[in-house]
Amino acid sequence: MLNTVTRAVCEDCNQTLGRILEQPAKPLFLTLAQAAQDDTPLTLARGDAKTLARWAQKMAITNELAGNPPERIATTAMGRAILAGGAIRGSVVWAARHPADYMLLTALAQPAIGPAALPVPGEIERHAAITAITYHYLTLLVFIPGPGLGLTPPSPLVVPLDKWATIWPVVGDAEFAPTRTVNGRELERTMLDYSNWLRMPSGLRNIRPALMPPTVIERN
């Protein structure tokens, strides 16, 4: 997973990426992974949180390019933003710890997102990428909105805060101190069933069966 090759790049770009992203992110990632294993709280300064999030976003893009997903979420602009020292706008990165060693794995899901709260016939759906990067007792969950979704993720977008810590975006320090663990089955549900963490529009919660049967009108 950590040595996936997606395509050939020039030596200058490869060295630049290693210097500005890989090297600074490695100790941060390993420190976070150790905190997850030891169940100890960790505080990341905002700059360090951004560095770690940029690395996670790069890994999510790399994972998509290495596979054959139904849609391509990654764009050249996203890669340029990371290379330029920024983060992918609209992307959210969370972290969770596990009760056991889940070794190394990545998972990718691409939910379809419509522009309206309620489905409209003929509307154009856009896709987002949700990538899980698991390293032993730690998982980073990366949400990246696809082209056409605007600069912010669907609102409101939440995960259980007692299980997932927000790494990016944050206005101050990023606090990693989840009080509960996320087991393998919960992680799988997070990737497959978005109703567990993507809040449904308020209008859907108010739908009730009609008290009267539908009226049938016969026409010649």
C-alpha positions as CSV (number, residue, x, y, z in Angstrom):
1,M,0.0,0.0,0.0
2,L,2.8,2.4,0.9
3,N,4.7,1.8,-2.2
4,T,2.0,1.8,-4.9
5,V,3.1,3.0,-8.3
6,T,0.4,4.6,-10.4
7,R,2.4,6.2,-13.2
8,A,5.8,7.4,-14.1
9,V,6.7,10.9,-13.0
10,C,9.8,13.1,-13.6
11,E,12.6,12.9,-11.0
12,D,12.2,16.6,-10.0
13,C,8.5,16.1,-9.2
14,N,9.2,12.9,-7.3
15,Q,12.0,14.5,-5.2
16,T,9.9,17.6,-4.6
17,L,6.9,15.6,-3.4
18,G,9.2,13.6,-1.1
19,R,10.8,16.7,0.3
20,I,7.7,18.8,0.9
21,L,5.2,16.1,1.9
22,E,6.5,12.5,2.5
23,Q,9.3,13.4,4.8
24,P,7.4,15.8,7.0
25,A,4.3,13.6,7.2
26,K,6.0,10.3,8.1
27,P,6.8,11.1,11.7
28,L,3.4,12.7,12.2
29,F,1.6,9.6,10.8
30,L,3.7,7.2,12.9
31,T,3.2,9.2,16.0
32,L,-0.6,9.2,15.4
33,A,-0.5,5.4,14.8
34,Q,1.4,4.8,18.0
35,A,-1.1,6.9,19.9
36,A,-3.9,4.8,18.5
37,Q,-2.2,1.6,19.5
38,D,-1.4,2.8,23.0
39,D,-4.8,4.5,23.5
40,T,-3.2,7.8,24.5
41,P,-4.5,11.2,23.5
42,L,-2.5,13.3,21.0
43,T,-2.6,16.9,20.0
44,L,-1.5,18.0,16.6
45,A,-0.7,21.6,15.8
46,R,-2.8,23.0,13.0
47,G,0.2,23.0,10.6
48,D,1.0,19.4,11.4
49,A,-2.6,18.4,11.0
50,K,-2.6,20.0,7.6
51,T,0.6,18.2,6.6
52,L,-0.9,14.9,7.7
53,A,-4.2,15.6,5.9
54,R,-2.3,16.5,2.6
55,W,-0.5,13.2,2.8
56,A,-3.7,11.4,3.4
57,Q,-5.3,13.2,0.4
58,K,-2.3,12.2,-1.7
59,M,-2.6,8.6,-0.6
60,A,-6.4,8.7,-1.4
61,I,-5.7,10.0,-4.9
62,T,-2.9,7.4,-5.4
63,N,-5.2,4.6,-4.3
64,E,-7.9,5.7,-6.8
65,L,-5.4,6.0,-9.7
66,A,-4.0,2.5,-8.9
67,G,-7.5,0.9,-9.2
68,N,-10.3,0.9,-11.7
69,P,-13.2,2.7,-10.0
70,P,-16.5,3.5,-11.8
71,E,-15.7,7.2,-11.6
72,R,-12.5,9.3,-11.5
73,I,-12.7,11.8,-8.6
74,A,-9.0,12.8,-8.6
75,T,-8.2,15.8,-10.9
76,T,-5.0,17.4,-12.0
77,A,-6.0,20.5,-10.0
78,M,-6.1,18.4,-6.8
79,G,-2.6,17.1,-7.3
80,R,-1.3,20.6,-8.1
81,A,-2.9,22.0,-4.9
82,I,-1.1,19.4,-2.8
83,L,2.2,19.9,-4.6
84,A,1.8,23.7,-4.1
85,G,1.5,23.3,-0.3
86,G,-2.2,23.4,0.0
87,A,-4.9,20.9,0.7
88,I,-7.8,19.8,-1.5
89,R,-10.7,22.2,-0.9
90,G,-13.8,20.6,0.5
91,S,-11.9,17.5,1.6
92,V,-12.3,16.2,5.2
93,V,-10.0,13.9,7.0
94,W,-10.9,11.9,10.2
95,A,-9.0,9.5,12.3
96,A,-10.1,6.5,14.4
97,R,-8.5,3.8,16.5
98,H,-9.2,0.1,16.5
99,P,-9.5,-2.5,19.2
100,A,-7.1,-4.9,17.4
101,D,-4.4,-4.8,14.8
102,Y,-6.0,-4.7,11.3
103,M,-2.6,-4.7,9.5
104,L,-2.5,-2.6,6.3
105,L,-5.4,-2.0,3.9
106,T,-7.2,0.6,1.9
107,A,-10.8,0.8,0.8
108,L,-12.6,3.1,-1.7
109,A,-16.2,4.0,-2.0
110,Q,-17.8,6.5,-4.4
111,P,-21.3,7.6,-3.3
112,A,-23.4,9.5,-5.8
113,I,-24.5,12.9,-4.6
114,G,-27.4,14.8,-6.2
115,P,-27.8,18.6,-6.1
116,A,-31.2,18.5,-4.3
117,A,-32.1,17.2,-0.9
118,L,-34.8,15.0,-2.5
119,P,-34.1,13.0,-5.7
120,V,-35.3,14.8,-8.8
121,P,-35.8,12.8,-12.0
122,G,-33.2,13.6,-14.6
123,E,-30.9,15.4,-12.2
124,I,-27.1,15.2,-12.7
125,E,-25.4,13.1,-10.0
126,R,-21.9,13.8,-8.9
127,H,-19.6,11.4,-7.1
128,A,-17.4,11.8,-4.1
129,A,-14.5,9.6,-3.0
130,I,-14.4,8.1,0.5
131,T,-11.1,6.4,1.2
132,A,-10.1,4.4,4.3
133,I,-6.4,4.1,5.0
134,T,-5.8,1.6,7.7
135,Y,-2.4,1.1,9.4
136,H,-2.6,-1.4,12.3
137,Y,-4.6,0.3,15.0
138,L,-5.3,3.5,13.1
139,T,-7.6,4.4,10.2
140,L,-7.6,7.7,8.3
141,L,-10.9,8.4,6.6
142,V,-10.6,10.8,3.6
143,F,-13.6,12.5,2.0
144,I,-12.9,14.2,-1.3
145,P,-15.8,15.9,-3.2
146,G,-15.8,15.2,-7.0
147,P,-15.8,17.8,-9.8
148,G,-19.0,19.8,-9.8
149,L,-19.8,19.4,-6.1
150,G,-18.5,22.8,-5.2
151,L,-15.8,23.6,-2.7
152,T,-17.5,22.2,0.4
153,P,-18.8,18.7,1.2
154,P,-22.5,18.0,1.5
155,S,-23.8,19.7,4.7
156,P,-24.1,18.6,7.3
157,L,-21.4,15.9,7.1
158,V,-20.6,14.3,10.4
159,V,-19.2,11.1,11.9
160,P,-19.6,9.9,15.5
161,L,-17.4,12.3,17.4
162,D,-16.7,9.8,20.2
163,K,-15.2,7.4,17.6
164,W,-13.7,9.7,15.0
165,A,-11.4,12.7,15.5
166,T,-11.4,15.5,12.9
167,I,-7.9,16.0,11.6
168,W,-8.7,18.4,8.8
169,P,-10.1,21.1,8.4
170,V,-9.6,22.5,11.9
171,V,-9.4,26.1,13.1
172,G,-7.0,25.3,15.9
173,D,-5.1,22.2,17.1
174,A,-6.4,18.7,16.1
175,E,-7.3,16.6,19.1
176,F,-7.0,12.8,18.7
177,A,-8.6,11.3,21.8
178,P,-11.6,9.2,20.7
179,T,-13.3,7.6,23.7
180,R,-14.5,4.5,21.7
181,T,-12.9,2.3,19.1
182,V,-14.1,1.4,15.6
183,N,-14.1,-2.3,14.9
184,G,-13.9,-3.9,11.6
185,R,-17.6,-4.3,11.1
186,E,-18.2,-0.7,11.9
187,L,-15.5,0.4,9.5
188,E,-17.1,-1.6,6.8
189,R,-20.5,-0.1,7.5
190,T,-19.0,3.4,7.4
191,M,-17.8,2.6,3.9
192,L,-21.0,1.0,2.7
193,D,-23.8,2.6,4.6
194,Y,-23.6,6.4,4.6
195,S,-26.8,6.8,6.6
196,N,-24.6,6.0,9.7
197,W,-22.7,9.2,9.3
198,L,-24.1,11.3,6.5
199,R,-27.2,13.0,8.0
200,M,-30.3,12.6,6.0
201,P,-32.1,15.8,4.9
202,S,-34.6,17.0,7.5
203,G,-37.5,16.6,5.1
204,L,-36.9,12.9,4.8
205,R,-37.4,12.4,8.6
206,N,-40.9,13.9,8.3
207,I,-42.2,11.5,5.7
208,R,-45.1,9.4,7.0
209,P,-47.5,7.0,5.2
210,A,-50.7,8.7,4.0
211,L,-53.8,8.0,6.1
212,M,-56.0,7.8,3.0
213,P,-55.4,5.4,0.1
214,P,-54.5,7.0,-3.2
215,T,-57.2,8.0,-5.6
216,V,-57.3,6.0,-8.9
217,I,-58.8,7.9,-11.9
218,E,-59.6,5.7,-14.9
219,R,-59.3,7.3,-18.3
220,N,-60.2,5.9,-21.8
